[in-house]
């Protein structure tokens, strides 16, 4: 019994220590950097998985979702996955200045990403098509 208690205490201590030392991640910048470095395949037509990333003041939040794609453009609505696995429509309030950008440009997918939108809360918003991300494989001879 003492051995089990000791092992459990050790595991908890190591886990809490590791979590405490983990720096705050910035998922928006991490996804953007990976897609820029490695590139992406053309996103095929049909329903696609997407990561919706928000960033404000170097703090970001990312959510899984799905969206339809047709002819290299995403077709609203974007659906965000909820904790129970269901989806709900995502309706951000975009800065009015984006109304002057042609619809084709706003919906275009380039390098597996949408353009960066700005919300009225001054957040940056971007979609990443994670299934189009290029995973490089290294072969050691």
N, C-alpha and C positions, 0 to 999 in steps of 0.2 A: 504493500500500500504506500509506503514511504517513497519507493522508487517511482510509482505512477505520479504521485504528487510532485516530486522533484522534477520529473520529465515535463509534466504539464506546466509547472511554474517556469521552467526554462524556455519552453516553446512560447509561452505568452510574453515573457520578457524580451526574447529575441524579436518577436513579431512587432510588439509595441515600439521597440527601439528602431527597427527598420522603418516603420511608418513615420516615426517622428523625424527621421533624417531625410525622408524623401522630399526633395524640393518641390515647390508648387509647379505643376506642369502647365504649359500653355498649349493646349491642344490645337488651337487655331494656328499658331505659328509652326507647331510641329508638323501638322498635316500639310500646310503650305510649303514648308521647306522640303519635305519628302517628295511631294508631287513635282516641285520645281527641279529637284536634283535628279529624280529617276524617271519622270515623265509618266505618261498614261496612254493606254490604247484608246482607240476611238470608242466612245460609249455607244453600244448598240441600241436600236429602237426597242421599246418595251418598258416594263416596270423595272426600275433600277434601285439598288440600295444607295443611300446617300448619308453622309455625315453633315449635319447642319451645325456650323460653328459660329459662335458670337465672340466678339472681343471688344473690351472697353478698358482703357487704362491698364493695359498689359495683363488683364485677367480675362480668361476665356472660359466658355462653356460649350460643350459639344453634345449633340443628340443624334441618335440613329433615326433614320427615316427612310422613306421611299418616295419615288416620283416617276412619272411616265416620261419617256424620252422619244422624240420623233425628229428625224432628220437633223441630228446634232444639236437639238435644243430641248431643254426641259419644258414640260407642259404642266402648268399648275393644275391642281393644287399639289403642294408638297405635304406629305403626311409624316408626322412625328410619332415615333413609337413611345407608348406609355409604359409604365412599370409593369402593368398586367399583360403586356404583349399586344394589346390592341393599338390602333392608330387613330390619331385625331388630326384634323386639318390644321396646318400651320399658316397663320395669317399675320406676318409682321407688318408694321406700319413703316414704310420706306420713306426716306427723305423726299420731299416733293421735287427736288432737282432731278431725280431719276426719271420723272415723267417726260423729260426732254430727250432721253436716250431712246432710240428706236427699239421696239419690242424685240426684234430679232437679235439685237446686240445684248439686251438684258437677259435673254433666255439662252444665249449661246453657251455651249460647253467647250472649253478649250483646255487642253492638257489635263482633262479629267476634273476640271473645276468650273464653277460659275464665276461671273465677275464678282467683285467685292461691292456689296451694297452697303449703304449707311442708313440706319434707322433714325427715327425722329428723336430717339434717346441717345443719339450719337454713338451707337454701337456699330462695329464693322460686322458684316454678315456674309458668309461664303458657304457654298455647298461643295463637298468633295465626293466624287463618285468612286467609292472605295473598291469596287470590283474592276475598275479599269486601271488601277494602280499597277505599275510595272514592278514586279519583284525580280530583282537580278539574282541570278544563281551563278555561283562561282564553282568552277571545276578545277580541282587540284590534280595535276598529272604527276 
